[in-house]
Amino acid sequence: SKDALIAASTGAEIPQSAVEQTLTLGDFAGDIAWVNFVSLACAHVQPGLAATVHAALDVLGGSVDAELFTALFSFLAALDADTPADVATRVAEGATAIGAAGGKVSAADFDKLYTGA
């Protein structure tokens, strides 16, 4: 919940204003999808979609299952007006294919999907 995140951030010495700004930007109310909160927190540290995704993957251990990656990326891409729809679709479909093959999505995978390489 919002109150739990604010309380936890206080214990971690994260400025309450940063948490409140993240909660406002993410339009969070009630139950909060933790991956969305982590994603926005990473955006505070690394601005720009690609850098934010890299930071989130680092925080989450370097690679994540496709479903988690797709939720993370889709949330961030929807907030980033500069992300073309075809790029968002390519990344989401590529992540799904990686997951279907039993793999996890890494930063290197994301880079290939994002750039179309």
C-alpha distances in whole Angstrom, upper triangle without the diagonal:
4,5,5,6,9,10,11,12,14,16,17,18,17,17,15,17,16,12,13,15,13,11,13,16,13,13,9,8,6,5,6,9,10,13,13,11,14,16,16,16,19,20,20,22,25,25,27,26,28,27,23,24,26,23,20,23,24,21,20,24,26,26,24,24,25,22,20,22,23,19,19,22,22,18,20,24,22,21,25,27,30,29,32,31,34,32,29,30,33,30,28,31,32,29,29,33,32,29,32,35,32,31,28,28,29,29,33,32,30,33,35,33,32,36,37,40
4,5,5,6,9,10,11,12,15,15,16,14,15,12,13,13,9,9,12,11,8,11,13,12,11,8,7,7,8,7,11,11,14,13,10,13,16,14,14,18,18,18,21,23,23,25,24,27,26,22,23,25,23,20,23,24,21,21,24,27,27,25,26,27,24,21,23,23,20,19,22,22,18,19,23,22,20,23,26,28,28,31,31,33,32,29,31,33,30,28,32,33,30,31,34,33,31,34,36,34,33,30,29,29,29,33,33,30,32,35,33,32,35,37,40
4,5,5,6,9,10,11,13,14,15,14,14,11,13,14,11,10,14,13,11,13,16,15,15,11,10,9,10,10,14,13,17,16,13,16,19,17,16,20,21,20,22,25,26,28,27,30,28,25,26,28,25,23,26,26,22,23,26,29,29,27,29,30,27,24,26,27,23,22,25,25,22,23,26,25,23,27,29,32,32,35,34,37,35,32,34,36,33,32,35,36,33,34,37,36,34,37,39,37,36,32,32,32,32,36,35,33,35,38,37,35,39,41,43
4,5,5,6,9,10,11,12,14,13,14,12,15,15,11,12,15,14,12,15,18,16,16,13,12,11,10,10,13,12,15,15,12,14,17,17,15,19,21,20,22,24,26,28,27,29,27,24,25,26,23,21,23,24,20,20,23,26,27,25,26,28,25,22,24,25,22,21,24,25,22,23,26,26,24,27,30,32,32,35,34,37,35,32,34,36,32,31,34,35,31,32,36,34,32,35,37,34,33,30,29,30,30,34,34,31,34,37,35,34,38,40,41
4,5,5,6,9,10,10,12,10,12,10,12,11,8,10,12,11,9,13,15,13,14,11,12,11,11,9,11,10,13,13,9,11,14,13,12,15,17,16,18,21,22,24,23,25,24,20,21,23,20,18,20,21,17,18,21,24,24,23,24,26,24,20,22,23,20,18,22,22,19,20,23,23,21,24,27,29,29,32,32,34,32,29,31,33,30,28,32,32,29,30,34,32,30,33,35,33,31,28,27,27,27,31,31,28,31,34,32,31,34,36,38
4,5,5,6,9,10,10,9,9,7,10,10,7,8,11,11,10,13,15,14,15,12,13,13,13,12,15,13,16,15,12,13,16,15,13,16,18,16,18,21,22,25,25,27,25,22,23,25,21,20,23,23,19,21,24,26,27,26,28,29,27,24,25,26,23,21,24,25,21,21,25,25,22,25,28,30,30,33,34,36,34,31,34,35,32,31,35,35,32,33,37,35,34,37,39,36,34,31,30,30,29,33,33,31,33,36,35,33,36,39,41
4,5,5,7,9,10,10,11,9,12,13,10,11,15,14,13,16,19,18,19,16,16,15,15,14,17,15,18,18,14,16,19,18,16,19,21,19,21,24,25,28,28,30,28,24,26,27,23,22,25,24,20,22,24,27,28,27,29,31,29,25,27,28,25,24,27,28,24,25,28,28,26,28,31,34,33,37,37,39,37,34,37,38,35,34,37,37,34,35,39,37,35,38,40,37,36,32,32,31,31,35,35,33,35,38,37,36,39,41,43
4,5,5,6,9,9,11,10,13,13,10,13,15,14,14,17,19,18,19,16,17,16,15,14,15,13,16,16,13,13,17,16,14,17,19,17,18,22,23,26,26,27,25,22,23,24,20,19,21,21,17,18,21,24,25,24,26,28,26,23,24,26,23,21,25,26,23,23,27,27,25,27,31,32,32,35,35,38,35,32,35,36,32,31,35,35,31,33,36,34,32,36,37,34,32,29,29,28,28,32,32,30,32,36,35,33,37,39,40
4,5,5,6,5,7,7,10,9,7,10,13,12,12,15,17,16,18,16,17,17,17,15,16,14,16,16,12,12,15,14,11,14,16,14,15,19,21,23,24,25,23,20,21,22,19,17,20,20,16,18,21,23,25,24,26,28,27,23,24,26,23,21,24,25,22,22,25,25,23,25,28,30,30,34,34,36,34,31,34,35,32,31,34,34,31,33,36,34,33,36,37,35,33,29,28,27,27,31,31,29,31,34,33,32,35,37,39
4,5,5,6,7,7,11,11,9,12,14,14,15,17,19,19,21,18,19,19,19,18,19,17,20,19,16,16,19,17,15,18,19,17,18,22,23,26,27,29,26,23,25,26,22,21,24,23,19,21,24,26,28,28,30,32,30,27,28,30,27,25,27,29,25,25,29,29,26,28,31,33,33,37,37,40,37,35,37,39,35,35,38,38,35,37,40,38,36,40,41,39,36,33,32,31,30,34,35,33,34,38,37,35,38,41,42
4,5,8,10,10,14,14,12,15,18,17,17,20,22,22,23,21,21,21,20,19,20,18,20,21,17,17,20,19,16,19,21,19,19,23,25,28,28,30,27,24,26,26,22,21,24,22,19,21,23,26,28,27,30,32,30,27,28,30,28,25,28,30,27,27,30,31,28,30,34,35,35,39,39,41,38,36,39,39,36,35,39,38,35,37,40,37,36,39,40,38,36,32,31,31,30,34,35,33,35,38,38,36,39,42,43
4,6,9,10,13,12,11,15,17,16,17,20,21,21,22,20,22,22,21,19,20,16,18,19,15,14,18,17,13,15,18,16,16,19,22,25,25,26,23,21,23,22,19,18,21,19,16,18,20,22,25,25,27,29,28,25,26,28,26,23,26,28,25,24,28,29,26,28,31,33,32,36,37,39,36,33,36,37,33,33,36,36,33,34,37,35,34,37,38,35,33,29,29,27,27,30,32,30,31,35,34,33,36,38,39
4,6,9,11,11,11,14,16,15,17,19,20,21,23,21,23,23,23,20,22,19,20,20,17,16,19,17,14,16,18,15,15,19,21,25,26,27,24,22,24,24,20,20,23,21,18,20,22,25,27,27,30,32,31,27,28,30,28,25,27,29,26,25,29,29,27,28,31,32,33,37,38,40,37,34,37,38,35,35,38,38,35,37,40,37,36,40,41,38,36,32,31,30,28,32,33,31,33,36,36,34,37,40,41
4,6,9,7,7,11,12,12,13,16,17,17,19,18,20,21,20,18,19,16,18,17,14,13,16,14,11,13,15,12,12,16,18,21,22,24,21,18,21,21,17,17,20,19,16,19,21,23,25,25,28,29,29,25,25,27,25,22,24,26,23,22,25,26,23,24,28,29,29,33,34,36,33,31,34,35,32,32,35,35,32,34,37,35,34,38,39,36,34,30,29,27,26,30,31,29,30,34,33,31,34,37,38
4,5,5,7,9,10,11,13,15,16,17,19,18,20,21,21,19,20,18,20,19,15,15,17,15,12,15,15,12,13,17,18,22,23,25,22,20,22,23,19,19,23,22,19,22,24,26,28,28,31,32,31,27,27,29,26,23,25,27,24,22,26,26,23,24,27,28,29,33,34,37,34,32,35,36,33,33,37,37,34,36,39,37,36,40,41,39,37,33,31,30,28,32,33,31,32,35,35,32,35,38,39
4,5,5,6,8,10,10,12,14,15,16,15,17,18,19,17,19,17,19,18,14,15,17,15,12,16,16,13,16,19,20,23,24,26,24,21,23,24,21,20,24,23,20,23,26,27,29,28,31,32,30,27,27,29,26,23,25,26,23,22,25,25,22,24,27,29,29,33,34,37,34,32,35,36,33,33,37,37,34,36,39,38,36,40,41,39,37,34,32,31,30,34,34,32,33,36,35,33,36,39,40
4,5,5,6,9,10,10,12,14,15,15,17,19,20,18,20,18,20,18,14,16,17,14,12,15,15,12,15,18,18,21,22,25,22,20,23,24,21,21,24,24,21,24,27,28,30,29,32,32,31,27,27,28,25,23,25,25,22,21,24,23,20,22,24,26,27,31,32,35,33,30,34,35,32,32,36,36,34,36,39,38,37,40,42,40,38,34,32,31,30,33,34,31,32,36,34,32,34,37,39
4,5,5,6,9,10,10,12,14,14,16,19,19,16,18,16,17,15,12,13,13,10,8,11,11,8,11,14,14,17,19,21,19,16,19,20,17,17,21,20,18,20,23,24,26,26,28,29,28,24,24,25,22,20,21,22,19,18,21,21,18,19,22,23,24,28,29,32,29,27,30,32,29,29,33,33,30,33,36,34,33,37,38,37,34,31,28,28,26,29,30,27,28,32,31,28,31,34,36
4,5,5,6,9,10,11,12,11,13,15,15,13,14,13,14,13,9,11,12,10,8,12,12,10,13,16,16,19,19,22,20,17,19,20,17,16,20,20,17,19,22,24,25,24,26,27,25,22,22,24,21,18,20,21,18,17,20,20,17,19,22,24,25,28,29,32,29,27,30,31,28,28,32,32,29,31,34,33,32,35,37,35,33,29,27,27,26,29,30,27,29,32,31,28,31,34,36
4,5,5,6,9,10,10,10,12,14,15,13,15,15,16,14,11,13,15,11,11,14,14,12,15,18,18,20,21,24,22,19,21,23,20,19,23,23,20,22,26,27,28,27,29,29,27,24,24,25,22,20,22,22,18,18,21,20,17,19,22,24,25,28,29,32,30,27,30,32,30,29,33,33,31,33,36,35,34,37,39,37,35,32,30,30,28,32,32,29,31,34,32,30,33,36,38
4,5,5,6,8,10,10,13,16,17,14,16,16,16,13,11,13,13,10,10,13,12,10,13,15,15,17,18,21,19,16,19,21,19,18,22,22,20,22,25,26,27,26,28,28,27,23,23,24,21,19,20,20,17,15,18,18,14,16,19,21,22,25,26,29,27,25,28,30,28,27,31,32,29,31,35,34,33,36,38,37,34,31,29,28,27,30,30,27,28,32,30,27,30,33,35
4,5,5,6,8,9,12,14,15,12,13,12,13,10,7,9,10,6,7,10,9,8,12,14,13,15,15,18,17,14,16,18,16,15,18,19,17,18,22,23,24,23,24,24,23,20,20,20,17,15,17,17,13,12,16,15,12,15,17,19,20,23,24,27,25,22,25,27,24,24,28,28,26,28,31,30,29,32,34,33,31,27,25,25,23,27,27,24,25,29,27,25,28,30,32
4,6,5,6,5,8,11,11,9,11,11,13,10,7,11,11,9,9,13,12,12,15,17,17,18,18,21,20,17,18,21,19,17,20,21,19,20,23,25,25,24,25,25,23,20,20,21,17,16,18,17,14,14,17,16,13,16,19,21,22,25,25,28,26,23,26,28,26,25,28,29,27,28,32,31,30,33,35,33,32,28,26,27,26,29,29,26,28,31,29,27,30,32,35
4,5,5,7,9,12,14,12,14,15,15,12,11,14,14,10,12,15,14,13,17,18,17,18,19,22,21,18,20,23,21,19,23,24,22,23,26,27,28,26,27,27,25,22,22,22,19,18,19,18,14,14,17,15,13,15,17,20,21,24,24,28,26,24,26,29,26,26,29,30,28,30,33,33,32,35,37,36,34,31,29,29,28,31,31,27,29,32,30,27,30,33,35
4,5,8,11,15,15,13,14,14,14,11,10,13,11,8,10,13,11,11,15,16,14,15,15,18,18,15,17,20,18,17,20,22,20,21,25,25,26,24,26,25,23,20,20,20,17,15,16,15,12,11,14,12,9,12,14,17,17,20,21,24,23,20,23,25,23,23,26,27,26,27,31,30,29,32,35,34,32,28,26,26,25,28,28,24,26,28,26,24,27,29,32
4,5,9,12,12,9,10,11,11,7,7,11,10,7,10,13,11,12,16,16,15,16,15,18,18,14,16,19,17,15,19,21,19,19,23,23,23,22,23,22,20,17,17,17,14,12,14,13,9,10,12,11,8,12,14,17,17,20,20,23,22,19,21,24,21,20,24,25,23,24,28,28,26,29,32,31,29,26,24,24,23,27,26,23,24,27,25,23,26,28,31
4,7,10,11,10,11,13,14,10,10,14,13,11,14,16,15,16,19,20,19,19,18,22,22,18,19,23,21,19,22,24,22,22,26,27,27,25,25,24,22,20,20,19,16,15,17,15,12,13,15,13,11,14,16,19,20,22,22,25,24,21,23,26,24,23,26,28,26,26,30,30,29,31,34,33,32,29,27,28,27,30,29,26,28,30,28,26,29,31,34
4,7,8,6,8,10,12,9,9,12,13,11,13,16,16,16,19,21,20,21,20,23,23,19,20,23,21,18,21,23,21,21,25,26,25,23,24,23,21,18,20,19,15,15,17,16,12,14,17,15,13,17,19,22,22,24,24,27,26,22,24,27,25,23,26,28,26,26,30,30,28,31,33,32,31,28,26,27,27,30,29,26,29,31,29,27,30,32,35
4,6,7,10,12,14,12,12,15,16,15,16,19,19,20,23,24,24,25,23,26,26,23,23,26,24,22,25,26,24,23,27,29,28,26,26,26,23,21,22,22,18,18,20,19,15,17,20,18,17,20,22,26,25,28,27,30,29,25,27,30,28,26,29,31,28,28,32,32,30,33,35,34,33,30,29,30,30,33,32,29,32,34,32,30,34,35,38
4,6,10,12,15,13,13,16,18,17,18,21,22,22,25,27,26,27,26,28,28,25,25,28,26,23,25,27,24,24,27,29,28,26,26,26,23,21,23,22,18,19,22,20,17,20,22,20,20,23,25,29,28,30,29,32,31,27,29,31,29,27,30,32,29,29,33,32,30,32,35,33,33,30,29,31,31,34,33,31,34,36,33,32,36,37,40
4,7,9,12,11,11,14,16,16,17,20,21,21,24,25,25,26,25,27,27,23,23,25,24,20,23,24,21,20,24,26,25,22,22,23,19,17,20,20,16,17,20,19,16,18,21,20,19,23,25,28,27,29,28,31,29,26,27,29,27,25,28,29,26,26,30,29,27,29,32,30,29,27,26,28,28,32,30,28,31,33,31,30,34,35,38
4,6,9,8,7,10,12,12,13,16,17,18,20,22,22,23,21,23,23,19,19,22,20,17,19,21,18,17,21,23,22,20,20,20,17,15,17,17,13,13,16,16,13,15,18,17,16,20,23,25,24,27,25,28,26,23,25,27,24,22,25,26,23,24,27,27,25,27,30,28,27,24,23,24,25,28,27,25,28,30,28,27,31,32,34
4,6,5,7,9,10,11,13,15,16,17,19,20,21,21,19,21,21,17,16,19,18,14,16,18,16,15,18,20,19,16,16,16,14,11,13,13,10,10,13,13,10,13,16,15,15,18,21,23,22,24,23,25,24,20,22,24,21,19,22,23,20,20,24,23,21,24,26,24,23,20,20,21,22,25,24,22,25,27,24,24,28,29,31
4,5,5,6,8,10,10,12,14,16,17,18,19,20,18,20,19,15,15,17,15,12,14,16,13,12,15,17,17,14,15,16,14,11,13,14,11,10,13,14,12,13,17,17,16,19,22,24,23,25,24,26,24,21,23,24,21,19,23,23,20,21,24,23,21,24,26,24,22,19,18,19,20,23,23,21,24,26,24,23,27,29,31
4,5,5,6,9,10,10,12,15,16,16,17,17,15,16,16,13,11,14,13,9,11,13,11,9,13,14,14,11,12,13,11,8,9,10,8,6,10,11,9,10,14,14,14,16,20,21,19,22,21,23,21,18,19,21,17,16,19,20,16,17,21,19,18,21,23,21,19,16,15,16,16,20,19,17,20,22,20,20,23,25,27
4,5,5,6,9,10,11,13,15,15,15,15,13,15,16,12,11,14,13,10,13,15,13,12,16,17,16,14,15,15,13,10,11,11,8,6,9,10,7,8,11,11,11,14,17,19,17,20,20,22,20,16,19,20,17,16,20,20,17,19,22,21,20,23,25,24,22,19,17,18,18,21,20,18,20,23,21,19,23,25,27
4,5,5,6,9,10,11,13,14,15,16,15,17,16,12,13,15,13,10,13,15,12,13,16,18,18,16,18,18,16,13,14,15,12,10,12,13,10,10,14,14,13,15,19,21,20,23,23,25,23,20,22,24,21,19,23,24,21,22,25,24,23,26,28,26,24,21,19,20,19,23,23,20,22,25,23,22,25,27,29
4,6,5,6,9,10,11,12,14,15,14,15,14,10,10,12,10,7,10,11,8,9,13,14,15,14,16,17,15,12,12,14,12,9,12,13,11,11,14,15,14,16,20,21,20,23,23,25,22,19,22,23,19,19,22,22,19,21,24,22,21,25,26,24,22,18,17,17,16,20,20,18,20,23,22,20,24,26,27
4,5,5,6,9,10,10,11,12,10,12,11,7,7,10,8,6,9,11,10,10,14,14,14,13,15,15,15,11,10,12,10,6,8,11,8,7,11,12,11,12,16,17,16,19,19,21,18,16,19,20,16,16,20,20,17,19,22,21,20,24,25,24,21,18,15,15,14,18,18,15,17,20,19,17,20,22,24
4,5,5,7,9,10,10,11,10,13,12,8,10,12,10,9,13,14,12,13,17,17,18,17,19,19,18,15,14,15,13,10,11,12,9,8,11,12,10,11,15,16,16,19,20,22,20,17,20,22,19,19,22,23,20,22,25,24,24,27,29,27,25,21,19,19,17,21,21,18,19,23,21,19,22,24,27
4,5,5,7,9,10,12,13,14,12,9,11,12,9,9,12,13,10,12,16,17,18,17,20,21,20,16,16,17,15,12,14,16,13,11,15,16,13,15,18,19,19,23,24,26,23,21,24,25,21,21,25,25,22,25,27,26,25,29,30,28,26,22,20,19,18,21,22,19,21,24,23,21,24,27,28
4,5,5,6,8,10,10,11,9,6,8,9,6,6,9,10,8,11,14,14,15,16,18,19,19,15,14,16,15,11,12,15,13,10,14,16,14,14,18,18,17,21,22,24,21,19,22,22,19,20,23,22,20,23,25,24,23,27,28,27,24,20,18,16,14,18,19,16,17,21,20,18,21,24,25
4,5,5,5,7,8,10,8,5,8,10,8,8,12,13,12,14,17,17,18,18,21,20,20,17,15,17,15,12,12,14,12,9,12,13,11,11,14,15,15,19,20,22,19,17,21,22,19,19,23,23,21,23,26,25,25,28,29,28,26,22,19,18,16,19,20,16,17,21,20,17,20,23,24
4,6,6,10,11,13,11,8,12,13,10,11,15,14,13,16,19,19,21,21,24,24,23,20,19,20,19,15,16,18,15,12,15,17,14,14,17,17,18,22,23,26,23,21,25,25,22,23,27,26,24,27,30,28,28,32,33,32,29,25,22,21,19,22,23,20,20,24,23,21,23,26,28
4,6,10,12,12,9,8,11,11,8,10,13,12,12,15,17,17,19,20,23,23,24,20,19,21,20,16,16,19,17,14,17,19,16,16,19,19,19,23,25,26,23,22,25,25,22,24,27,26,24,27,29,27,28,31,32,31,28,24,21,19,17,20,22,19,19,23,23,20,22,25,26
4,7,8,9,5,5,9,9,7,9,12,12,12,15,17,16,18,19,22,22,23,20,17,19,19,15,14,17,16,12,15,17,15,14,17,16,16,20,22,23,20,19,23,22,19,21,24,23,22,25,27,25,26,30,30,29,26,22,19,17,14,17,19,16,16,19,19,17,18,22,23
4,7,8,6,6,10,11,10,12,14,15,15,18,20,18,20,21,23,23,23,21,18,19,19,15,14,16,15,11,13,15,12,11,13,13,14,17,20,21,18,18,21,21,19,21,24,23,22,25,27,26,27,30,31,31,27,24,21,19,16,19,20,17,16,20,19,16,18,21,23
4,6,6,6,9,10,11,12,14,15,16,18,20,18,19,20,22,21,22,20,17,17,17,14,12,14,13,10,10,13,11,8,11,10,10,14,16,18,15,14,18,18,16,18,21,21,20,23,25,24,25,28,29,29,26,23,19,18,15,17,18,14,14,17,16,13,14,18,20
4,6,5,6,9,10,10,12,14,15,16,18,17,17,17,19,18,18,16,13,14,14,11,9,11,11,7,7,10,9,7,10,9,8,12,14,15,12,11,15,15,12,14,17,17,16,19,21,20,21,25,26,26,23,20,16,15,13,15,15,11,11,14,13,10,12,15,17
4,5,5,6,9,10,11,12,14,15,17,14,15,16,18,17,18,16,13,14,15,12,9,12,13,10,10,13,13,11,13,12,10,13,15,15,12,12,15,14,11,14,17,16,15,18,20,19,20,23,24,24,21,18,14,13,9,11,12,9,8,11,11,8,10,13,15
4,5,5,6,9,10,11,12,14,15,13,15,16,19,19,20,17,14,16,17,13,12,15,15,11,12,16,14,12,16,14,13,16,19,19,15,15,19,18,15,17,20,19,17,21,23,21,22,26,26,25,22,19,15,13,10,12,14,11,10,14,14,12,13,17,18
4,5,5,6,9,10,11,12,14,13,14,15,17,17,18,15,12,14,14,10,9,12,12,8,10,13,12,11,15,14,13,17,18,19,16,15,18,18,15,16,19,19,17,20,22,21,21,25,25,25,22,18,15,13,11,14,15,12,12,16,15,13,15,18,20
4,5,5,6,9,10,10,12,11,11,11,14,13,14,12,9,11,11,8,7,11,11,8,10,13,13,12,16,15,13,16,17,17,14,13,16,15,12,13,16,15,13,16,18,17,17,21,22,21,18,14,11,10,8,11,11,8,10,13,12,11,13,16,17
4,5,5,6,9,10,11,8,10,12,15,15,16,14,11,14,14,11,10,14,14,12,13,17,16,15,19,17,16,19,20,20,16,16,18,17,14,15,18,16,15,18,20,17,18,22,22,21,18,14,11,9,6,9,11,8,9,13,13,12,14,17,17
4,5,5,6,9,10,9,11,13,16,17,18,15,12,15,15,12,12,15,15,12,15,18,16,16,20,19,18,21,22,23,19,18,21,20,17,18,21,20,17,21,22,20,21,24,25,23,20,16,14,11,9,13,14,12,13,16,17,15,17,20,21
4,5,5,6,9,8,10,10,13,14,14,11,9,12,12,8,10,13,12,11,13,16,15,16,19,19,18,21,21,22,19,17,19,19,16,16,19,18,15,18,21,18,18,22,23,21,18,14,12,11,10,13,14,12,14,17,16,15,18,21,22
4,5,5,6,5,6,7,11,12,13,10,8,12,12,9,10,14,14,13,15,18,18,18,21,21,19,21,22,22,19,17,19,18,15,15,18,16,13,16,18,15,16,19,20,18,15,11,9,7,7,10,11,10,12,15,15,14,17,19,20
4,5,5,5,8,10,14,15,17,14,12,16,16,13,14,18,17,16,18,21,20,20,24,23,21,24,25,25,22,20,23,22,18,19,22,20,17,20,21,18,19,22,22,20,17,13,12,9,8,12,13,12,14,17,17,17,19,22,22
4,6,7,10,10,14,16,17,13,12,16,15,12,14,18,17,15,18,21,20,20,24,24,23,26,26,27,23,22,24,24,20,20,23,21,18,21,23,20,20,24,24,22,19,15,14,12,12,15,16,15,17,20,20,19,22,24,25
4,6,7,7,10,13,13,10,10,14,13,11,13,16,16,15,18,20,20,21,25,25,23,25,25,26,23,21,23,22,18,18,21,19,16,18,20,17,17,20,21,18,15,12,11,10,11,15,15,14,17,19,19,19,22,24,24
4,6,7,11,14,15,12,12,16,16,14,16,19,19,18,21,23,23,24,27,27,25,27,28,28,24,23,24,23,20,20,22,20,17,19,20,17,17,20,20,17,14,11,11,9,11,14,14,14,17,19,19,20,22,24,24
4,7,11,13,15,13,11,15,16,14,14,18,19,18,19,22,23,22,26,25,23,25,25,25,22,20,22,21,17,18,20,17,15,17,18,15,15,19,18,16,13,9,9,6,7,10,11,11,13,15,16,17,19,21,20
4,7,9,12,10,9,12,14,12,13,16,17,17,18,21,22,22,25,25,22,24,24,23,20,19,20,18,15,15,17,14,11,14,15,12,11,15,15,13,9,6,5,4,7,9,9,10,13,14,14,16,18,19,19
4,6,8,6,6,10,11,10,12,14,15,16,17,20,21,21,25,25,22,23,23,22,20,18,18,18,14,13,15,14,10,12,14,11,10,13,14,11,9,5,5,7,10,12,11,11,14,16,15,16,19,20,21
4,6,6,6,9,10,11,12,14,16,17,18,20,22,23,26,26,22,24,22,22,20,17,17,17,14,12,13,12,9,9,11,9,6,10,11,9,7,5,6,9,12,14,12,12,16,17,15,17,20,20,21
4,5,5,6,9,10,10,12,14,15,16,18,20,20,23,23,20,21,19,18,17,14,14,13,11,9,10,9,5,6,8,7,5,8,10,9,8,6,6,10,12,14,11,11,15,15,13,15,18,18,19
4,5,5,6,9,10,10,12,14,15,16,19,20,23,23,20,21,19,19,18,15,14,15,12,9,11,11,8,7,11,10,7,10,13,11,11,9,9,13,15,17,14,14,17,18,15,17,20,20,22
4,5,5,6,9,10,11,12,14,16,17,19,22,22,19,21,20,20,18,15,16,16,13,11,13,13,10,10,13,12,10,13,15,14,12,10,9,12,14,16,14,13,17,18,16,17,20,21,22
4,5,5,6,8,10,11,12,14,16,16,19,19,16,18,17,17,15,12,13,13,10,8,11,11,7,9,12,11,10,13,15,14,12,9,7,9,10,13,11,9,13,14,12,13,17,17,19
4,5,5,6,8,10,10,12,14,15,18,18,15,16,14,15,13,10,10,11,8,6,9,9,7,8,11,11,10,13,15,15,13,11,9,12,13,15,12,11,14,15,12,13,16,16,19
4,6,5,6,9,10,11,13,14,17,18,16,17,16,17,15,12,13,14,11,9,12,13,10,11,15,14,13,16,18,17,16,14,12,14,15,18,16,13,17,18,15,15,19,20,22
4,6,5,6,9,10,11,13,16,17,14,17,16,17,15,12,14,15,11,10,14,14,11,13,16,15,14,18,20,19,17,14,11,13,13,16,14,12,15,17,15,14,18,19,21
4,5,5,6,8,10,10,13,14,11,13,12,14,11,8,10,11,8,8,11,12,10,12,15,14,14,17,19,19,17,14,11,12,12,14,13,10,12,14,12,11,14,16,18
4,6,5,6,9,10,12,13,10,12,11,12,11,7,9,11,9,7,11,13,11,12,15,16,16,18,20,20,19,16,14,16,15,18,16,13,15,17,13,12,16,17,20
4,6,5,7,9,12,14,12,14,13,15,14,10,13,15,13,11,15,16,14,15,19,19,18,21,23,23,21,18,16,17,17,20,18,15,17,19,17,15,19,20,23
4,5,5,6,10,11,9,12,13,15,13,10,13,15,12,12,16,16,15,17,20,20,20,22,24,24,22,19,16,16,15,18,17,13,15,18,15,13,16,18,21
4,5,5,8,8,6,9,9,11,9,7,10,12,10,10,14,15,14,16,19,19,19,22,24,24,22,20,16,17,16,18,17,13,14,16,14,11,14,16,19
4,6,7,9,8,10,9,12,12,9,11,14,13,12,15,17,16,18,21,21,21,24,26,26,25,22,19,20,19,22,20,17,18,20,17,15,18,19,22
4,6,9,9,12,12,15,14,12,15,17,15,15,19,20,19,21,24,24,24,27,29,29,27,24,21,22,20,23,22,18,19,21,19,16,19,21,24
4,5,6,9,11,14,12,10,14,16,14,15,18,19,19,21,24,24,24,27,29,29,27,24,21,21,19,21,20,16,17,19,17,14,16,18,21
4,6,8,10,13,12,11,14,16,16,17,20,21,21,23,25,26,27,29,31,31,29,27,24,24,22,24,23,19,19,21,19,15,17,19,22
4,6,9,12,10,11,14,15,15,16,19,20,20,23,25,25,26,29,30,31,29,26,23,23,20,22,21,17,17,19,17,13,14,16,19
4,6,8,7,7,10,11,11,13,15,16,17,19,21,21,23,25,26,27,25,23,19,20,18,19,18,14,14,16,13,10,12,14,17
4,5,5,7,9,10,11,13,14,16,17,19,20,21,23,25,26,28,26,24,21,21,20,20,19,16,15,16,13,11,12,13,16
4,5,5,6,9,10,11,12,14,15,16,18,20,21,22,24,26,25,23,20,21,20,21,19,16,17,17,13,12,13,13,17
4,5,5,6,9,10,10,12,14,15,16,18,20,21,22,24,23,22,19,20,19,19,17,15,15,14,11,10,11,10,14
4,5,5,6,9,10,10,12,14,15,16,18,20,21,23,21,20,16,17,16,16,14,11,11,11,8,6,8,8,12
4,6,5,6,9,10,11,12,14,15,17,18,20,21,20,18,15,16,16,16,14,11,13,13,9,8,11,11,15
4,6,5,6,8,10,11,12,14,15,16,18,20,19,18,15,17,17,18,15,13,14,13,10,10,12,11,15
4,6,5,6,8,10,11,12,14,15,17,19,17,16,14,15,15,15,12,10,12,10,7,7,9,8,11
4,6,5,6,9,10,11,12,14,15,17,15,14,10,12,12,12,9,7,9,9,5,6,9,9,11
4,5,5,6,9,10,11,12,14,16,14,13,11,13,14,15,11,10,13,12,9,10,13,12,15
4,5,5,6,9,10,10,13,14,14,14,12,15,16,16,12,11,14,12,9,11,14,12,14
4,5,5,6,9,10,11,13,11,11,9,12,13,12,9,9,11,9,6,9,12,10,12
4,5,5,6,9,10,11,9,8,6,10,11,12,8,8,11,11,8,10,14,13,14
4,5,5,6,9,10,10,10,9,13,15,15,12,12,15,14,11,14,17,15,17
4,5,5,6,9,9,10,10,13,15,15,11,12,15,13,11,14,16,14,16
4,5,5,7,5,7,7,10,13,12,9,11,13,12,11,14,16,15,15
4,5,5,5,6,8,11,14,15,11,13,16,15,14,16,19,18,19
4,5,7,10,11,15,18,18,14,16,19,17,15,19,21,19,20
4,6,9,11,14,17,16,13,16,18,17,16,19,21,19,19
4,7,10,13,17,16,14,16,19,18,17,20,23,21,21
4,7,9,13,13,10,13,16,15,15,17,20,19,19
4,6,10,11,9,11,14,14,13,16,18,18,18
4,7,8,6,7,10,11,10,12,15,15,15
4,5,5,6,9,10,11,12,14,15,15
4,5,5,6,9,10,10,12,14,14
4,5,5,6,9,10,11,12,11
4,5,5,6,8,10,10,10
4,5,5,6,8,10,10
4,6,5,6,8,8
4,6,5,6,5
4,6,5,7
4,6,8
4,5
4
